[in-house]
């Protein structure tokens, strides 16, 4: 029985160094775009706090974009989905632009090449341009009201305007 105990201890001693670590390998992306993309993809618009300056700016840009498309009543469900994609892409693009502008150099001297984040930034910019071209680059007028709707909005339910006389 002691012989099996010795072999068990020696097996444990041999196996300990060869065991793989319990954690997953670290991602080598340093610019944070991968983390931001994951958060926005997983949580959607909920990740953007509308109380912050960035959240307010994105909400304002979204509102202006919808108004340029003719207002909330004129935007279809498909266009609203493209607007949401454009807002998220703008968030990612602005974030990577801010990160790139903090770098001392945009060139990896050892590899004599641009930083990979610049290529990702260009892909995001191309995607945003595609979303905006799908929505149309011209401002649309909001749908006009019918005469009946205008009179109802202006004078209430009394089209004659003499209801209080």
N, C-alpha and C positions, 0 to 999 in steps of 0.2 A: 504494500500500500504506500510505503514511503517512496518507492520508485515512481509511482504514478504522480505523487505530489511533486516530486522534483521535476518531472517532465512537464507538468502543468505550469509550474513556476517558470521554467525555462521557456516554454511556449509563450507565456504571457509577456515575458521580457523581450522575446523576439518580435512579437506582434505589435507591441506598443509603438515603436518608432515608425512602423509601416502603415499605421492607420491614417486614413484621410481626415483632414480637419472637418469639423461639423459645420462650418460656415461656408457660404458660397464665395467664389472668387470676387474680388473687388473689380468694379467697373473702372476702366481707365479714362473715362470721359471726365474732364476737369471743368468744363465751362458751365455745367449745370443745365444745359439745354435738355439733356436726356431726362433729368429729373422733372423739369418743368413740363416737358411734353407728356410724361407719364401722369403727372398730377392733373393736367388739363384733360387728357384722354380719359382718365379714370373718373374724375369728378365733374368734368364739363364746366359749365359756367359757375358752379358752386364754389370753385376754388378761387374765384376772383371776388375779393371783398369790395363791395361797392362803396364802402365808407372811406377807402384809401384814395389817394390822388390818382393812382393808376386805374383803380376800379371806376372812379368817376369819369376819367378821360375815355376809357373804353366804352362805358355806357353812353357817353355823349357822342362818341364816334358812331356807335351802333344806331342811336336815335337819328343822327344826321343822315346816315346811309339809308335808313328806312324812309325818312322824309324825302330824300332825293329820289326814291323809287315811287313816290306818290303817296306816302303815308301808310300807316298800319293797315288801313282798310283795303289798300290797293296791292299789298304784298301777299303773294300766294304762299302756301305752306312750303313749297319747294324753294322759293326765293328766301323765305325766312331761314330755312336750313342752310342755304349758301351764305346768308348774312352771318349766321352763327359761326360757320367755318371761317369766314373772313375775319371775324373779330378774334377768334382764337389764334389764327395765323398771325394777325397783327400783334397780338400779345407776345407770341414767341419771337417774332421778328424784332420787335422793339427790345425785348430782353437780350437777345443775342447781339443786337447793335450796341446796347449799353455795355455789355461785357467786352465786345471787341474794342470799343473806344477806351477801355481802361488798360488794355495791353500796351506794353512799351513798343512791341513790334508785332506786325501781323505775319511775319515770316519766321519759319522754323529754320534757324541757321544751320543746324546739324544736317537736316535733310534738304536744305536749299529749296524749300517749297512753302507755299502759303499754308496757314493753319487750316486743318480740316473744317473748323467751324465756319470759315468763310464760304466754303462750298455748300455747307448746310444752310447758311444764311441766304445764299443765292437761290437755293431750291425753295426755301420758304417764300422769298420775294416773288419767284416765278409762280408759285402756287397762289399767292395773294392776287397777283395780276390776272391769273386765270379765273379766280372766283369773281373778281370785279368785272371782268369782261363778260362772264356769264350773266351777271346782273344787268349789264349795259352801262356804258360810260356817260350817257346823256341823262340829264335830270328829267324826270317825268312830272307832269302836272297831276295833282290829285284829281280823282274823279269828280266831275261837276254834279251838283245837286239838281234835282228836278225842281220845277217851279213850285210844285206843291210842298216839297221838302223845305225849300227856301222860305216860303210864306209861313210854314209851321214853325220853323226855327226862329224866324224874325218876330212873328206876332203871336206865337203860341197856337192854341186851338181855335182862335177867333180870326178867321181870314179877313173879315170885314174891318177889323181894327176898332170897332165902335162898341165893344162889349161892355165897357165901363161907363157909357153915357146913357 
